Amino acid sequence: MRGPWTVGAPPPRVGAFPEVPLRRPAGRRHAAPWRRREARDASAAAPASALRTCTWPGTGCTFASGASSSCAGTTARCSQRKNRGSVTFLRSRRYARWSFYSQILRRRGCVSSQDFQQLLAELAQEVERRRQLGQESAARRALIASSYHAARPEIYSSLQDAALAPEFLAASEYSASPGADLQGLLQQLETVSEEKRIYRVPVFTASFCQALLEELEHFEQSDMPKGRPNTMNNYGVLMSELGLDQPLVTPLREHFLQPLMALLFPECGGGCLDSHRAFVVKYALGQDLELGCHYDNAELTLNVALGKAFTGGALYFGGLFQAPAALMEPLEVEHVVGQGVLHRGGQLHGARPLRTGERWNLIVWLRASAVRNHLCPMCCQKPNLVDDEGFGDGFTRDEPSTVDVCALT
């Protein structure tokens, strides 16, 4: 099925991504492209003030998603009403007949009451699965910490300047210096798209990328339990479970990315990033080859190509997900090993099919509770919070300095 949002790029895939909500903005009868979201397992250990997430476990929003349906591969969508303990999606034949989501399901084969009952059962199963994500991830993390023997133990030490590209160090140092401004910083970065505000800069040295890849491959070949990044990426590693969040990703965010992002994306909370979710994704022949169009559960995103040798797999970018023509004339960006692409989390993007070789990328979703505490990036509503493991989805019960969320759209 193709629509006006598909010019030059595949549309957001329906049914491939259980964690993704399809919903229309309030007060509008039609909207495209449909909203998508990345799944969340558990993240790394974090201060107690960061252990919060939105009401539906694992979804990041109260008005959230459902489970993959056997009805022609459709991903069902549902809402959870406040103070009610069960899914209310398609509870009556009348609602099923006239609801927006029902029409989508019917076009894909969900037509009988038995189909809808099966769908509801799958939704309930998916909700329960998400409730267990944090505990399961914590158990894996504890087992890996006690039993796994690293191939490259030096990368578990605190992040050193020697691991970082000179260009990245210079850009971060400039960003933190008195009198630094955006124009001065842009002279030290590659502007991939001024209109879309996409930038690129070398992040890691070639030797550090090689060491990290050797460790990741060693872990993949071990018999340790592995939590996958999300439901679209079936191959890869959660940095928190491997024990690399605290020594590697946290200092990367706190000491280097935050001053840089404060100049590039101040309205997105770039100056008050206080949590993250980091994972490595792997693409290879016979495994994952591409990634459908989506946007991230993050205010900002860093995507670093780690290697190896490959062809194809280019990133493509549309506009912000709120834009009616967000995927018209998408921009393609080739991966360069060691270099990181910086973009807004709400930027629609995906990856073209891999043609040869293997591609590994480190993805860091950068989150600012000052933004998301007031406007969930997935449902665009005030979040309802519950306790969660680690950084959760980056929400807090505290009230940090706020950012003008009106500027985000």
N, C-alpha and C positions, 0 to 999 in steps of 0.2 A: 504494500500500500504506500503510495507516494502522494505528497501534497505540495503546496506552494513553497514550503520551507526546505524542499529537498534539492533545489537547484544547485548542481555542482557538488553535492555531498549527500551521503546516505542520511535518511531521517533518523531521529531517535528511535531505537529499536523497542518495539513493544513485546514484552514477554521474556526478554533476555535478562531482566534485571529486577529481581523481586523487591529490592529495597527502594525502588524508584516510584514516587507518586506521580500520577497523572491528575492534574487538577487545573481548573480555570481560575484566574484571579477573580476575587469577589466582585460582583456587580457587572461582570462582562459575560455576554452570551457565547462569544467565540474568542479563542486565543490560540496562537501558535507561535513558536513551537511549544509542545507540552513540556512541563517541567519534569526534570529528572534529578535524581540524587544518587550519590554513592553510598554504599553500605558502610556500616560501622561495626566492627568487632569491638574489642576493648583496646584502650590505649595504655600508655606507660604510666608508671607511678607518678603522682602529682600532688601538689599541696591540697589539703582538705577542702579549701575554698573552690577547687576546680572540679569536684566530684559531682557534677550535675549534668542532667540531660533532659530533653523534652519528654513528654508524657509517654509516648509509645516507645517501648524498649527497642533500641537499635535503630530507630528511624530518624530521630532528631526533630520530629515534629508531631504535634497533636493531631492535626489533620494529615494522616499519613497513608502508608501503602499497604500492600497485601502480599499474597503468595502467588507463585507461578501456577497458573491454572492449566489443567489438561485440555481445556477448551481451546484448541487451535493455538496453543502456546501463549495465550493471552496472560498478561500480568494484571491481576485484579486489583482494583483500588477500593479503598473503603475509608470511612471515617469512624472514629471512636468518640461517642458522645460523652461529655463530661458526666461523671458520677454514675456511669453505667458500666457494668463489668463485662459486657460482651460486644462483639462486633455488630453494628446495626446495618451494614451494607446489604441491600437487597432483602430486607426482612419481609416485605410484602410484595405481592405480584404487581400491585399498582405502582409502587416505587420502582420495582424492577423494570416495568414497562416504560416508564416515562423518565427515569433518571438519565442523565448524560452518560454515566459509566455503563449503565445497562445497555444503551444503544451500541456502545463500542463492543461490549461482550457479545451481544446478539449477532453482530456482523461477523464475529469470529467463531460462531458455533454454539455459544451458550444460550440455548433456547428453551430447554425444559426445566421443570422444577427440580428434577434430579440433578441437572447440570449445576444449578445454583446452590443446591444443598451440598454438592461435592465441593464447590468453590468455597462455601462458608467453612467447611471442615478444614480445607487446606489453609484458609486464612487463620483459623484458630491455631493450627499446628505451627504456622509461621510466627505468630505472636509468641508462642511458648518458646520456640527456638531462639528468638531474639532475647527473651528474658534470661536465657542461660549464657549468652555470649560473654558477658563480663567474667562470670565465674569460671567458665571453660578456659578463657584466655589466661586468667590468673593461674590456673592449675598448670597450663602448659609452660608458662613463664617460670614457675617455681621448679618444675621438673628439668627444664633446660638449664637453669642456673645451677642446679645441683649435679647434673649428670653429663652435660655436653662438654666435649673437649674441643676447644677452638683450634683451627688450623693456623690462624694469624692472630695470636693473642694481643699483639701490639695495637690493633685497631680498637680494642676495648679500653685503652687508656684514654685519658682526657684529650679532646681534640687539640691538635697542635697546629701552629701556623704553617708548618712544613707540609701539611696535608692539603693546604688551600692554595689555589692558583694566585700568583702575584696580582693579577688584575682584580680578583675578588677582594683580596686584602686591601688593595689601594682604594677600591670603590667604597668599601665599608669604613675604612679609616677616614676618607674624605667626608662621608655622610655624617660621621660622629664629630667632625671638627667644628669649631665655632665659625659661624658665617656660611656654612655649607648651604647650597640651594639646589633646586632641581636642575637648572640649566648646567651648573657645574658638574653634577652627577651624570647627566646624560652624555657628557663628553667622555665618560669612562665606561659607558655601556653601549651595546649595540641595540639600537631601536629597531625592533623587528616590524612594528606597526605603531605609528604615532596615533592613528585613529583608534585602534583597539587597545592601545597602551600595553603592548607586549614587548618585553625586553629580554636580552640574552647577555650572559656574562660567564666566562670560565669560573667554575666553583672549586673543583678538586684538581689536583695534579694527576698526571697519567699514572704515576706509581701508586698513588693512594687508590685510584679507581681499580687498578689491577689487584691490589691487596684486598680490597673490599669484595671484589668479584670472587676471588679465591675462597674467601671465608663464606660467602653466600652459597657457592657451589658445594663446598664441603658440608655445610649445614643441610642443603638439599639432599645430599647423598647419605646423610646420617639417618638413624632410625628414630630420631626425636619427633615428637608430635608437632604438627605445623598448622598454624592458623593462617588461612589465606587472606589476602588484602581485602577482598570484597566479592560480591557474587558475579561480577563481570570478569574479574581477574582470578583465574583458577591456579595460577602459578606465581609464586613470589613469597615474600617474607615480611612479617610484621616486625618492624625494628624494635618495638617494645618487648616482644617475646624473645627475641634473640639477645636482648640485653644491651642494645646499642642506642637506645633513646637518651639515657642520661649522659654517657660519655661523648656521644657524637651529635645527636640532633638538637638536644637542648642548648648546648653552647653555640651551635651554629645559628639557632634562632635568636638567642638572647644577645650575643656579642657581635654578630655579623649581619644577620638579615634584618633585624629590627631597625637599626639606624638607616639602612638602605631603603627599606620599605616605607619608613616614615616620610621620606622625601618623595618617593614614587607614588604612594597611594595613601596619603593622609586621611582621606575621607572614608577609606575602607578599614580604618583601625591600624594602619601600618606602623604607627608609633606606639601602640599599646598591645602588641601581640603577647598573649600570656599563656597560650597552650598550642598544641599541634597534634597531628596524627601523621605518622611517617611509615611508609612501607615501600618495599621494592617490588616491582612487577617484572615478570619475565615473559618474553614472546619468542616462540620458536616453532619451526615446522612440526606439525603433529600435535602442537599444544595451542595456546592462545596465539592468534595471528593478528588480531585487530581489536579496536575498542570502539564501541558505538558512541554516538554523540551524547554528551551529558554535561552537567556542570557539577562543581565540587561542593561538598559540605565544608566550605572554608571561606574566609574572607579573601585570602590570597593563597597562591599556590607556587611552589618551586618544583620544577621537573628537571632533574639532572640525568643526562645520558651517561651510563657507566660503561657501556660496551655491549656486546663484543663486536665482531665483524658482521655486518648485515646490510641488506638492501631493502628498500621500501620502509614501511612503518612510519611515514612522516606524520607529524601532528597537523591537524587542521583546526582552524578557529573561525567561529562565526562571531556574532555580536553578543551582547548580554542576553540572558535567557528571557528577560521581560520584553525584548524588542519583537514586534510583529514579524519582521523579516530577518530574524537573527542569523539564519544560515544562508542568506543570499550571498553569493560570491565569497565563499570561505577562503581564508588565507592558509596556505600550506607552509609548514616550517620543518626543515630537515633537522634531524638529530646530529649533534656533534659531541663526540665522547669527551666527558669532563665538563661540558658547558651546561648551564642551567637556563631554562626558560622561566621567566617571571610573568605571571598574569593574575588577573582578578579571578576569584573562585567562581563568580557568576558568569564567566565567559564560556559560552558553549564551545566545546571542543571534543575531539576524538582522535583516533589513530588509524591511518590507512593500513591495509593488509601488509604484513611482512612478506617479502618475496624470498629471501634467502637468509641463512645465518641465524644468530640469536641476538636479541636486544634485551638489555637489562636497564631499568630506569629507577632512580630513587625519587619518590614523590613525597613532598612534605606539604600537608595542608596546614596553613598558618591561620590561627584563630585569634580573634580579639573579643573577649567577653563584653567589652564596652559597647560593641556593635550588636552582637548576637543576643545579649541579654534583653534587648529592646525589640529586636526584629530577627526572628529565626530565618536563616538564609534559605531554608527548604520550603517552609510554608508561608513565609512572609507575614507572620503574625507574632504577637507577644507569646513567648514560650511559656509552657507550664512545665515545672521542673520536678524531677525525682532524682534520688541518689543513683550514682553509677560508679563504676571502677575507673581508676586512673584519671586521665583528663576528661573522660566521658566525651560529650560532644562539644566541650569548650564553654559551656554555660557556667555561671556562678550565681550563688545567692547574694554575693557581695554586690556593691554598687560602685564599680570603678568609674573613672571619668568617662563621660559619654562622648559619642561621636554622632554627628548629624547624619542619621540614617536616611534622611530624605535625599542626600547627595548620592546615595548608592544607586538610585534608579533614575 
